[in-house]
């Protein structure tokens, strides 16, 4: 059993003997562990077989975001198919992930703060949940396995090198991170806009690479990019486990940089590598609009 699982089990035993609130403290403790050098979207690749299976359930296949209506499957028919399929997460590193998601209300299991969200009945794509950990959470629309809505807790910007380190000169509030990205010559950014998501307030920012960064790093474990592609390191997260988040090539992101009332931050990245960014934004927006973060865990 991995050491984190042993730690989690031990803390749960203490929680049962002492006070239920210890369970919450356990989650917060695990959510603040220091990161390993890299984590990209590798968990989604580990989950690719389950995505293919979910696509097969509704009788469709393709490399773009999969439109239920275009293949003759109505939203109600897809909902019925998903309801009859077992909700099992095939990603062994996905924590409390649940796999295929039926239309309707859902709640994260491990991510802190817990996320209440809904998959619309009229959604034109099927959704799944390949990752649910104290510091990371993922919602994936059927289509390219690299493209999804990623949630991170307590990130900090990192230095532009192949083995990035936290940049202690930059604060971790939404305004600090947005200002760093806007001033970063390796990025192009849209205007930062004030936004409220799930009860939290922060800034929304679209980003892409500028082409100024030309460093090609050696192959990294779990890397999702072509070998010779320069990729720009963005941020890492003590609350997001083994995380370093990068951007490269034609990839585009919409970042929601949200301040936590008790300190720290929560970042949502709508990230398109293998598919069309505008389409991903369109299918993701109703899900993002439904999000509510549990204020008891702020």
QUIZI-V168079 format. One record per residue. N is the residue number from 1. RES is the residue in three letters. SS is DSSP state (alpha for helix, beta for strand, coil for the rest). OMEGA is omega in degrees with one decimal (* if undefined). Layout:
{{N;RES;SS;OMEGA} {N;RES;SS;OMEGA}}
This chain:
{{1;UNK;coil;178.1} {2;UNK;coil;-176.2} {3;UNK;alpha;-179.8} {4;UNK;alpha;177.9} {5;UNK;alpha;177.7} {6;UNK;alpha;178.3} {7;UNK;alpha;-179.3} {8;UNK;alpha;-179.3} {9;UNK;alpha;179.7} {10;UNK;alpha;179.2} {11;UNK;alpha;177.3} {12;UNK;alpha;177.5} {13;UNK;alpha;177.8} {14;UNK;alpha;-178.9} {15;UNK;alpha;-179.1} {16;UNK;alpha;-176.9} {17;UNK;alpha;-172.5} {18;UNK;alpha;-173.7} {19;UNK;coil;179.5} {20;UNK;coil;-179.1} {21;UNK;alpha;177.9} {22;UNK;alpha;177.3} {23;UNK;alpha;177.3} {24;UNK;alpha;178.2} {25;UNK;alpha;177.2} {26;UNK;alpha;179.9} {27;UNK;alpha;-179.8} {28;UNK;alpha;178.7} {29;UNK;alpha;178.8} {30;UNK;alpha;-177.6} {31;UNK;coil;-178.4} {32;UNK;coil;178.3} {33;UNK;coil;-177.6} {34;UNK;coil;-175.2} {35;UNK;coil;166.2} {36;UNK;coil;-171.9} {37;UNK;coil;-174.1} {38;UNK;coil;162.9} {39;UNK;beta;175.8} {40;UNK;coil;-178.7} {41;UNK;coil;-176.7} {42;UNK;alpha;180.0} {43;UNK;alpha;177.7} {44;UNK;alpha;177.2} {45;UNK;alpha;175.7} {46;UNK;alpha;-176.1} {47;UNK;coil;-171.8} {48;UNK;alpha;-179.7} {49;UNK;alpha;179.0} {50;UNK;alpha;176.8} {51;UNK;alpha;178.0} {52;UNK;alpha;178.3} {53;UNK;alpha;178.9} {54;UNK;alpha;177.0} {55;UNK;alpha;-179.4} {56;UNK;alpha;-179.8} {57;UNK;alpha;-179.0} {58;UNK;coil;171.4} {59;UNK;coil;-177.4} {60;UNK;coil;176.5} {61;UNK;coil;179.6} {62;UNK;coil;-177.0} {63;UNK;coil;178.5} {64;UNK;coil;177.5} {65;UNK;coil;-166.8} {66;UNK;coil;-176.8} {67;UNK;coil;-179.2} {68;UNK;coil;-174.5} {69;UNK;alpha;-175.4} {70;UNK;alpha;178.9} {71;UNK;alpha;174.2} {72;UNK;coil;178.4} {73;UNK;coil;-179.8} {74;UNK;coil;176.9} {75;UNK;alpha;-179.3} {76;UNK;alpha;178.7} {77;UNK;alpha;177.5} {78;UNK;alpha;178.6} {79;UNK;alpha;179.8} {80;UNK;alpha;179.5} {81;UNK;alpha;179.6} {82;UNK;alpha;179.9} {83;UNK;alpha;-178.7} {84;UNK;alpha;179.3} {85;UNK;coil;178.9} {86;UNK;coil;177.9} {87;UNK;coil;-176.9} {88;UNK;coil;177.6} {89;UNK;coil;-177.6} {90;UNK;coil;-178.7} {91;UNK;coil;-176.7} {92;UNK;coil;178.9} {93;UNK;coil;-173.9} {94;UNK;coil;178.4} {95;UNK;beta;-176.1} {96;UNK;coil;-179.7} {97;UNK;coil;-172.6} {98;UNK;coil;-179.8} {99;UNK;beta;-176.1} {100;UNK;beta;-177.3} {101;UNK;beta;173.0} {102;UNK;coil;169.1} {103;UNK;coil;-179.1} {104;UNK;beta;-174.6} {105;UNK;beta;179.0} {106;UNK;beta;178.1} {107;UNK;beta;176.6} {108;UNK;coil;-177.0} {109;UNK;coil;-175.4} {110;UNK;coil;-175.1} {111;UNK;coil;179.6} {112;UNK;coil;2.0} {113;UNK;coil;177.9} {114;UNK;coil;-177.9} {115;UNK;beta;167.7} {116;UNK;beta;-177.6} {117;UNK;beta;-178.8} {118;UNK;beta;169.0} {119;UNK;beta;-175.3} {120;UNK;coil;176.7} {121;UNK;coil;-177.9} {122;UNK;coil;-179.9} {123;UNK;coil;-179.0} {124;UNK;coil;177.0} {125;UNK;coil;172.4} {126;UNK;coil;-178.0} {127;UNK;beta;172.7} {128;UNK;beta;-177.7} {129;UNK;beta;-175.9} {130;UNK;beta;-176.9} {131;UNK;beta;176.0} {132;UNK;beta;-179.0} {133;UNK;coil;-177.8} {134;UNK;coil;-177.5} {135;UNK;coil;-179.4} {136;UNK;beta;-179.4} {137;UNK;beta;-175.8} {138;UNK;beta;170.5} {139;UNK;beta;-171.0} {140;UNK;beta;174.0} {141;UNK;beta;-178.9} {142;UNK;coil;-175.5} {143;UNK;coil;-179.9} {144;UNK;coil;-175.5} {145;UNK;coil;-179.8} {146;UNK;coil;-168.8} {147;UNK;coil;-173.0} {148;UNK;beta;169.3} {149;UNK;beta;-178.7} {150;UNK;beta;178.1} {151;UNK;beta;178.7} {152;UNK;beta;178.0} {153;UNK;beta;172.8} {154;UNK;coil;176.7} {155;UNK;beta;174.4} {156;UNK;beta;-178.4} {157;UNK;beta;-175.4} {158;UNK;beta;-178.2} {159;UNK;coil;-175.4} {160;UNK;coil;178.3} {161;UNK;coil;-175.6} {162;UNK;coil;173.0} {163;UNK;coil;-170.7} {164;UNK;coil;173.2} {165;UNK;coil;177.0} {166;UNK;beta;177.1} {167;UNK;coil;-174.7} {168;UNK;coil;178.8} {169;UNK;coil;-177.8} {170;UNK;coil;179.5} {171;UNK;coil;-177.3} {172;UNK;coil;172.5} {173;UNK;coil;-176.3} {174;UNK;alpha;-178.4} {175;UNK;alpha;179.0} {176;UNK;alpha;-177.2} {177;UNK;alpha;179.6} {178;UNK;alpha;179.8} {179;UNK;alpha;177.7} {180;UNK;alpha;-179.9} {181;UNK;alpha;-180.0} {182;UNK;alpha;-179.3} {183;UNK;alpha;-175.1} {184;UNK;coil;-177.8} {185;UNK;coil;-179.8} {186;UNK;coil;-176.0} {187;UNK;beta;163.3} {188;UNK;beta;-175.6} {189;UNK;beta;168.7} {190;UNK;coil;178.5} {191;UNK;coil;175.2} {192;UNK;coil;-178.2} {193;UNK;beta;175.8} {194;UNK;beta;-175.8} {195;UNK;beta;172.3} {196;UNK;beta;178.4} {197;UNK;beta;173.5} {198;UNK;coil;-178.0} {199;UNK;coil;178.6} {200;UNK;beta;-177.7} {201;UNK;beta;178.3} {202;UNK;beta;-176.4} {203;UNK;beta;174.6} {204;UNK;beta;-174.9} {205;UNK;beta;173.8} {206;UNK;beta;-177.8} {207;UNK;beta;172.5} {208;UNK;beta;178.1} {209;UNK;beta;-179.8} {210;UNK;coil;-174.8} {211;UNK;coil;-179.1} {212;UNK;coil;-177.0} {213;UNK;coil;-174.1} {214;UNK;coil;-179.0} {215;UNK;coil;175.4} {216;UNK;coil;-178.2} {217;UNK;coil;173.7} {218;UNK;coil;177.9} {219;UNK;coil;-179.4} {220;UNK;coil;-179.2} {221;UNK;coil;177.8} {222;UNK;coil;-176.9} {223;UNK;coil;-178.4} {224;UNK;coil;-173.4} {225;UNK;coil;173.4} {226;UNK;coil;-172.2} {227;UNK;coil;-173.1} {228;UNK;coil;-176.3} {229;UNK;coil;171.8} {230;UNK;coil;177.9} {231;UNK;beta;-173.8} {232;UNK;beta;175.1} {233;UNK;beta;-177.7} {234;UNK;beta;-176.3} {235;UNK;beta;172.6} {236;UNK;beta;-176.4} {237;UNK;beta;173.5} {238;UNK;alpha;179.2} {239;UNK;alpha;-177.5} {240;UNK;alpha;173.8} {241;UNK;coil;-176.9} {242;UNK;coil;-171.8} {243;UNK;coil;155.0} {244;UNK;beta;-175.1} {245;UNK;beta;-173.6} {246;UNK;beta;171.8} {247;UNK;beta;-178.2} {248;UNK;beta;176.3} {249;UNK;coil;179.9} {250;UNK;coil;-178.6} {251;UNK;coil;174.6} {252;UNK;beta;-178.9} {253;UNK;beta;162.4} {254;UNK;beta;-178.3} {255;UNK;beta;169.1} {256;UNK;beta;-178.5} {257;UNK;beta;-170.4} {258;UNK;beta;177.5} {259;UNK;beta;174.0} {260;UNK;coil;-177.3} {261;UNK;coil;-179.5} {262;UNK;coil;-177.0} {263;UNK;coil;-178.0} {264;UNK;coil;-176.5} {265;UNK;beta;172.4} {266;UNK;beta;-177.0} {267;UNK;beta;172.0} {268;UNK;beta;177.6} {269;UNK;beta;170.9} {270;UNK;beta;-161.1} {271;UNK;beta;179.3} {272;UNK;beta;173.5} {273;UNK;coil;-172.9} {274;UNK;coil;-176.4} {275;UNK;coil;-176.9} {276;UNK;coil;-175.8} {277;UNK;alpha;-178.4} {278;UNK;alpha;178.7} {279;UNK;alpha;178.2} {280;UNK;alpha;178.1} {281;UNK;alpha;-177.2} {282;UNK;alpha;-177.9} {283;UNK;alpha;-176.6} {284;UNK;alpha;-171.3} {285;UNK;alpha;178.5} {286;UNK;alpha;178.4} {287;UNK;alpha;178.9} {288;UNK;alpha;179.1} {289;UNK;alpha;-177.4} {290;UNK;alpha;-170.5} {291;UNK;coil;169.5} {292;UNK;beta;176.4} {293;UNK;beta;-176.2} {294;UNK;coil;-176.5} {295;UNK;alpha;177.1} {296;UNK;alpha;-177.9} {297;UNK;alpha;177.4} {298;UNK;coil;*}}
